[in-house]
Amino acid sequence: MIPTRHSALPRNNTDPTTNSSKDAHEAVIEVSESVIYSTILPHTAEAGDPYYIGDAYSEYPLDIFREWEINSTNAPYLAHVKSLSSAWPSLRYLADFMEVSTTPVRWKFLREKEAERKDQYNRTNIAILDFDLSRNSTCKRFTNIDELEAELHHKENGNPDKGSLRLLVAEDLSRGVIKTLGSQFDIDPTFFRSHIDDYSWYNIRDRWMDPPTLKARRKHQNWTQVRFVRPRYFKTRESSQKGRDESNRFNVFRRPDDDQNQWPYMDGDAVVGIMRTKISIWISRDDSLGSGATGMPSNANFHQELIIDGCYRHSTSRPNG
């Protein structure tokens, strides 16, 4: 795949060599048109009891775990996460996420939908941007996990320029993306575990609860996270429902909730959806060409990875807010 070269990051990219013919800011997920996707959002009245997969006090393993369990012999990163989960129980939820390739609470809606599960397993939407010391950049977009693995393997065996920076921007997560990036860059599993979580507070039974990170540990981790609430404007109730249905196609659970603050006489059918949103940032520095492990030598090579949540085509951002 031949990259295109830019003097600055493009807002739109229509060059076919970048594997992207759509607006780069249109959070478009590559899905198969032949697949019929479930429209029932987890943790809603329609979805029923979320504790059918067990709660925080359930003995492990539950019978339902065996329904989605896969052989991790050829999946070393998944095996690594499972081995760590005996000491850090919250990582078990990441292992379940990788095996189901979405939040495990959705399992009962996917159990009989093999096509939908297959579509989710290797879903990929990643842009790789390389920057050199001359402030030039190249951008490639990948929607195929095999092509992504080949690109990362090719770069690993190459000779990067001194002082280069590589930025990977990933929309959504899947089993293929987690295992590929996690294995390639030796990423701490808590980075992925923290991103797949949606809520800011939990009930005492929630097995998807992610315990807060101690300050002493945060000082030594090479990743961080930005959390914020994102308002989305829907012109009609119909477009609001389409937005909720679209959110269910992403593997990472992010539910747009009605803000319940409409005035029919002024707002008509318009709805403002409130979404809990995260941007997760992981940074690694290759000191093999550097002059030491301390500081930030100018000839070191840096890798930075961003995981972002998806947007929806049936809504717009709120102006001035």
N, C-alpha and C positions, 0 to 999 in steps of 0.2 A: 504494500500500500504506500503510494508516494505522497508525502505530506505537502501541504501548501505552506508558504512562508509569508508571515505578516510582520509588519513593523509594530502593530499594536493588536490587542485581542479584538477579533471581529464581533460585532453584535449579531450579524447574520452571516450564514455560511451556506452558499449554494453550490460549492465546488464538489462534484461527484467523487473526487479522489479522497475526500475526507469522510466518505461513507455517511454523509448527512446532507439531505436535500431540503431540510425544514429549518425553520427559525430555531436558533440555538436556545432561545429562551422559551420555546413552546414546550413545556415538559411533556414530551410525547414518549410514551412507553411503547416499545415494539411488541405487539401482541398479534396472535394469529386470528384472522377474521373468522376462521371456521370454528373457533372455540366459543362455546356458550359459557359465560362467566357467571358465577353466583353473585347475587345482588344483596344478600343478607349481610349486614355489617355485624361484626362481633360486638359483644357488650351492649346489645340493644334488646328491647323486649322481644323482637322477632327471632333473635338468635337463641333465646332460652338461657338456661343455666350455664354460665361459663366454667363452672367447677366440675363439669363432666370429665375434664382432663386431670382432675385432682386439685387439691389445694396445698397450701404451704406445709400442712401437717400430714399429708398422705405418705404412706410407706412406698418406697421405690423398690422395684419398678411396678407401675400399674399395668394392668393388662392392655390398656389402650395404647401404651407406648410401643408395644410390640407390633401394632398395626402399621406404624409409620417408620419403624426402625430399619435402617439400612446397614449393609456390611461396610464397615469403615476400613477394611484392609487396604483398599486403594484410595482412601481419603485420609491422608495422614493428619491434616489440620483438624478434621472432625474428630479423629481418634484422640488428638492432643486435647481438644476441648473437653471431651468426655472424661479423659483421665484427670484433668484438673477439677472437674465438677465434684469429685468425691471430697475435696477439701474446700471448694468454693461452690456451694450448692446453687447459687444464682446462675452459674454458667451452664447448668443443665438445661435451662430454658433456651440458651443460645444453641446448644446441641439439638434440641427439639426443633427450633426454628430452622436450622440447616437441613434437618431430615424432612420436615414438612415443606420447607422453602417459603414459609410465611408464618405468621403467628399461629401457634398450635391450636388456638381456640377455633380456628376456621376448619379444623380437620373434618368434622362431621359433614361439612358442606362439600368437601373435596374427596371424601372417601371413595365415592363411586365415579368421580370425574377424572379419569386418568389423563385426558387431553389437557385439562386445565392445570393439573399438577406438573405435567411434563413441560408445559409452557413456562411455568414459574421457576422450575429448577435452575435453568441456565439463562434466565432473562438478564440481559446486559445492556447498559446504557452508560458508557464511560467515555469521557474525553481526556486525552493525554496531551498536555502542553509542555513543550520543551523550550527553555529559555537559555540563551548563551550570554556571555559577557558583553556582547555588542547590542544587547537589548532586542535582539531578533527572537522570534518565536515561531514554532511550528505546532500545528494542531491536528490531531487525528481523533476521529470518533469511532468507537467500536460498539456494535450491537450483537456481536457474536463472541462467545466465550473462548472458542478455539483460536480465533484471530487475536484476541487479547493476550492469551497465554503465549502465542508465538511471538508477538511484539515484545512482551516483557522478557522472554527468554533471549530474543535477539539483542536487546539492549543490555542485558546482563553480561553477555559475552563480548560486547563491544568495548570501545575505549571512549568513555564520555569526556567532553571537554572540561578542563579545570574550571571550577567555579560555576558549573552548570546547575540549573534547577529544573526539576521535573515535577509537574503538578498533575495529579490524577483527580478528576472530578467525577464522582459516581452518583448517579441518581438511582435511589432505591437499592435494595440488597437482595441477593439470591444465594442459594447454596454455592453455585459456581463462582460468583463474584467473591464471596467470603473466603472460600478455600483457595482461590487463585491469588488474591491479594494477601491473605493471611500467610500463606506458605512462601510466596515470593519475597515478602518484606519482613517476615517474622514478626507479625503484628500481635500485640497483646490482645487476647480474646475479649478483655473487658471493654476495649474500644468498640467492637461490634455489639457486644451485649448492651452497652449503654445506649446505643443508637436505636436499637429495635424496640426499646421501651417507649411507651406513649404517655403514660400518666404522670402527674406531678405529685399525687398522693395515692395511697393504697388502703384497701381494707385489710384486716388482719389475716384473712385467709388467702390472699392473692399470691399464687406461686410465681407469677410474673413480676413480682416486686423486685426491684433492683436496689440493694442497700446503698446508702450514701457512701462516697469515698472519703476516707479520713484525710485530713490535711497533710499528715506526715507522708501519706502515699502519693498524694497529688504532686508533691514536690519532685518526685522521681519518675513520674510517668511522662511519656513524650507525646501525649495527645490531650486535647481539650475539647470542649463542646460549648456551643452557643445555643441557648434555648430561648424561644420567644413565641408569642402568639401572633398568628397571621390572619387578618380579616380578609375574607373573599366575598365579593359582591355578586349576587345572582339576581338577574332582572325579574325572574318569575319563579314560582314554586316548582314548576316543571324543570327549569334549569338547575334549581337547587337539588332536586332529586337525581338528576343526571350527574351532577357533581359528586353526590354521595355514592352513586353506583360506580363512577369512575375511580373514586378513592379506593374502592374495594379491589381494584385490579392491581394496585401496588402491593408488593409483598410486606413492606413495613406498614404497620397499622397506623394510619393517621385519619381520624374521623372529623369531618367538618360538621360542627354542631351549630344549630340555629341559635343566634344570640338572644332570641325571644324579646326583641326590643323594636318591633315594628309598630307603626301607627298607620292603620289601613287608609285613613283619610288622606295621608300625605305620601306614604310609601307604596300604596297599591299592593301588588303581589311580590314586591322586591324582598329579598332575604339577604341578610349578612351572615355568612358562615364563619365561625371562629375555629381555627385549627392550631393545635399545639405543634410546634415545628422545631426541628433541630438541625444544626449544621455541626458535623463532627470533623475535627481536624487532627490528623496524625502527621508527625514530622520525623524524618530520619535523616541522618547525615552520614555519608560514607567518608571515613577518615583515612581510607587506604592510600589516598594521594596527598593527605594533609601532613601537617608538621606536628601533630600531637592530638591528644584526645580532649584537651581543654580549649575553651574559647571557640571562636568561629573563624578558622583560617580561610583566607580568600580562595584558596585552591581546593577546598573541600567540595564534594558533590552532595547536593541535597535532594531528597525525595519528600514530597508533601502530598498528602492524600486528603481530599474533602469528600464527605458523604453528605448529600443534600436530599431533602424530601421533595417529592414531585409536586407539580402544580396541576391545575385542571383547566381544560379547554372551555368548560361551560361557565367560567366565572372570570372576573377581573379583580385586580387589586383595588383596595379602597384608596381614593385620592386623599392626600393629606392625612393618612392614618394607616 
